[in-house]
Amino acid sequence: MSARDLVVLGSASAVPTRFRNHNGYLLRWDGHGLLFDPGEGTQRQMTLAGVSAHDVTWICVTHFHGDHCLGVPGIVQRIARDGVRHPVHAAFPAAGAVYWERLRHATAFVDTTVIQERPISGDHAEIATGPFTLTARRLSHPVEAYGYRLEEPDGVTMLPAELAARGVRGPLVRRLQEEGRVTTRDGRTVTLEQCSVRRPGQKVAFVMDTRLCDAAYRLADGVDLLIIESTFLDEDAALAAEYGHLTAGQAGRVAARGGVRRLVLTHFSERYRADDEPRFAEQAAAAGFTGDIVIAHDLDRIPLPRRRRTPAGGRRTDG
């Protein structure tokens, strides 16, 4: 059975705590597994979460600060040790290639040939197309950093009642889907638009270490699920700006402007206690975001919202 959800493997920022591991996020998408920013300890967190190296088809590194990449050696070596046979694409900033090389070959092990490197550069890069498009945009951080956006192509949902009313059945349904127009036995011409509604593709954005910038807004625009750092509370905005991070309110502002449906706040500074957590959600909401807000915790499984559907007449609903 296909799954689309986010497995949180770690949710701390620079320093792991008793309750939060270094970063690590596995986006499961219909048999694909996109592992974002595997920090130190990710391999063990995967075991606790019940996912394996065989679930990983992409490794996507936003930048080469340790809390976002120190787990790469363990993940690569586990892929080799477990005999993963499918290609595992590795996207990372080209400017940090020297760090990737050190991490990729950090210790002695029996290597694997399945890792396919996809270094990215420039302000905007298209990394992959197929069942989804994966793109990256350059963010604002002291070192070169990128956010990622996954988009599924739009599709259609067939309407059985409309098909029956127009005499379209059996093999004609498939032809209608493939060709967009068919002629029925009684000579009527039926179009795909008459018997279907548009099914907008689902979209996910992953925005880690950055100040507020145009790229963050562009990545988040119209997504169903936004995973975004909220390292600081709003009263520490000066620290956030100094170190190239977002506050909870700024993350909420990005989500509100983008019309995001579900907002996942993560990458929390160790300076805050567990009883500070509600304030992150409160400040994101106060910035104008009215959708679902999730405070990420290690080993959470966060589903994508139910897909959007555009019925006849053009009004969008969820379902």
N, C-alpha and C positions, 0 to 999 in steps of 0.2 A: 504494500500500500504506500502510495506516495505521501510525502510529508513536506510541509512548509512551515518551519518554525525556527526560532533562534534558541540555541543552547548556550547559556552563559557559563563560560568556564572560569572566568575571573572578572572582577569589577573594580579592583583598586587602581590607583594611579601609580606614581613612582615607587611607592613603598607598599608591599603587601602587608596585611594585618592579620590578626587571629581569625577574622571572619571573611576577609576578602583576599583572594589570590591576585597576582598580577593579571593584567588583561588576557582575554582569550574569548573568542566568540565564534561559534560554529553555526552558520546559516545553512540549514538543510532545505534543499530545493529539488524535489522530485528526483531523488537519486544522486544529485550533486551535493557536495559538502564544501562550502566556502569557509575556510578557517581564517578569520581576521585577527591579526596582531597577537600571535601566540607568545605570551610572556613566559617568564620563568615558572615552571611547575605545570604547564599546560598538559603535558603528557599524563601526569597523574590525575589531573582534573577530568580529562577525557575518560579515564577508567572509572572514576566516581560517577560520571554522568552517563555511563553505559554506551559510549560511542568509541569507535576504534579508528586506527589509521586507515582502514579500508573505506571509511566513510568520507575521507578527505579527497577532493578532486582539485581544489584550489587552495593555495596559501597566499593571502593578500596582506602585505605589510604596508602600513601607512607611512612609517618613518623608522629611523634606526636609533631611537632612544630605547634603553634596555627593557623597560616595562612593556614594550610593544614587540620585542623580537628575541629576547633571550631564550625563549622556548623553541626557536627554530631548530637548533641542533638536535634536541630530543625528538622532535616531530619527524625530521628527515631520517634520523637513524631508526626510528620506530617503523617508518614506512619501508625502509630497507629490510629491517629485521623480520617484519611480518610478511614480507613477500608481496607487497601491493603490486599488482600488474598493470593497472590502468594508469594513464598519464596523470600526473599531478602538476598543474600549472602553478608557477610561482611569480606573482606580480609584486614589484617593489620599486622604490625610487632609483632610477639609474645613477643619480648622483651619489648614492650610498652603496654602489656595487662592491666596493672594497669591504664593507661591513658584511654584506650578504655572503661574499666569498669566505670570509672568516667564519661566519656562523654555519654555512653550508658544509664546511670541512673542518669543524672545530676540533674533532678528535679522530682517532683511528677507528675505522669500522669498515665492514664489507659494504661498499657503496651500492647505490641503485642507479639505474639509468632512466627511471620514470619521471624524474623532476625535469620539467621544461620551463626554463627561465623566461620571464616576460618583463624585462625592465621598462619602466615608464619615465617619460620626460615631457617637458613642455607644460603649458598651463592646462591643457585638456587632452586626454588620450582615450581612444577607444581600444579596449584590450581584447574583447572577445564578442563574437556574435554566434547565434545558434538558437537554442531554446530560450536563451536570454541574452541581452546585451549587457556587457560589463564595461563601464567607463570610469575614468578617474579625473579628478580636478585638483589642482594644486591649492593647498590651503596656506594659512599665515601662521608660521611657527618658526622658532629660531633655527631649526634645520629643515631641509626640504621634506615636506609632508604632503600626502595626498589623501583625499576622501574618495570613497567608491560608491557607485550607484549601479544597481542591478535592475533591469527593466525587461519585462515579458512583453512580447508583441501582443497587440490587441487580437481578439478572436471574436467568434459569434456563438450565441446560444440559440439552438433551433427551438421553434415554438410548435409543439405537436398539434395543437388545435388549428393553427394556421395551415400547417401542412395538410392535415386531413380535409379542411374546408376547401382546399384548392386541388385536391386529388393527387397530391405528391406523396408517394409511398414507395417502399422497397428500394431498389437500386437508384430510383430517381432522386432520393434524398441525398445520396452520396454525390451524384452528378451535380445537384444544385449547390452543394457545398464547394465542390471543386471548380465548377464552371460559372457559378453565379446566376445562371438562367437555364430553365428547362421548358420543354413543351410537353404537356400532359396528353393522355390518350384522347381526350375530347378536344384537343387542339388549343388549349389555353396556354399562354406564355406566363410562367411564374418566375419571379425574381427572388434572389436570396433576401433582399431587404424586406420583402413581404412576409417572409416566414421566419425571421430571426431578429434578435436584438444584439447590438454590439456588446461585447464582453471586454471591458478595458483590461489590459494586462496589469498584473500586480507589479509593484515597484518597491524597492527597499534601498535605503541610503545608510551609509556607515561613515560618520564624521567624527574623527578623533581629534587629537591635539591641534587646536587652532584658535586664533582670535576671531571675532566677528569679521566676516569678509564675504564678498560677492559669491565666491565659490561655494561656501557653506549653504547659502540660500539656494543656489542653483542645484546643488546636489539634493536638497530636501524638497524641492518643488514637486508637489503632487504625489508624494510617496505614501504608500500604505503603512510602512514601518520605518521609523527613523531611529537608529541607534546613534546616540550622540553623547559626547563627553559633557559632564557638568562638574568639573573638578572642584569649583568653589561656589559658595553661597554668594549672594549679591553684595553683601557688605564687604566682601574681599575682592571686589572688582579690580582694585588697583593691582593686587597680586596676580590676578588672572591676566590682565593686560601685560604685566611685566614678563611673565613666563610663557605667554602665548597660549592661553587657555580660555575656556568659556565659563561663565557662571550659570547657575540654574535658570535665572531669568533670561539670560541671553539665549540659552538653548531653547527655552520656551518661545522666545521671539522668532527664532529660525523656524520652529515648527508651526507657529501661528501663521506667519507669512506664507509658508509653503502649503498650507491646507493639509498638513499631515494628519493621518487618522490615528495612529498609535505611536506614542513617543516613549522611547526607552532611554532613561537617564542612567549614566554609568561613569566609570573612571573617577571615583570619588577620592579626594585627598584624605590622607590618614589623620589630618587635624580634626576631623569631625567624628562625633560619636553616633551610636545607633539612634539615640533619641533626637538627633538632628535630621534624620532622614525625611520626616514629613515636610520639613521646611523646603527641601529641594522641589518637591511636587508643588507646594504652595507657591513658591516663587516662579516656577515655570507657568503655572496657571495664571498668576497675577500679570504675567507679560502678555496675556491675551490668548493663550492656547486653551481650547475648550474640548479637545479630544481626549482619548485615553492616555493616562500617564502611568508608566510602570517604573518603579525604582528597581534597578537590576540587583539581584543577589546571585551569588555563585550557585551554579547548578540549576538555576531557573530554566524552564522551557517556556518560551513566550511565542504563542502562535501569531501568524499573520492575521489581521482582521479578515472577516469573510469578504470574498471578492465583491467588487462593485459591479453593478449591472445597469445598463442603459436600456430601458424598455421602449416600446413604440411611443412616440411622442417626445422622446428625448430627455425626460426627467430621470436623473440618476437615482438609483436606490442601492441599498446594500443587501446581498443575499447570495 
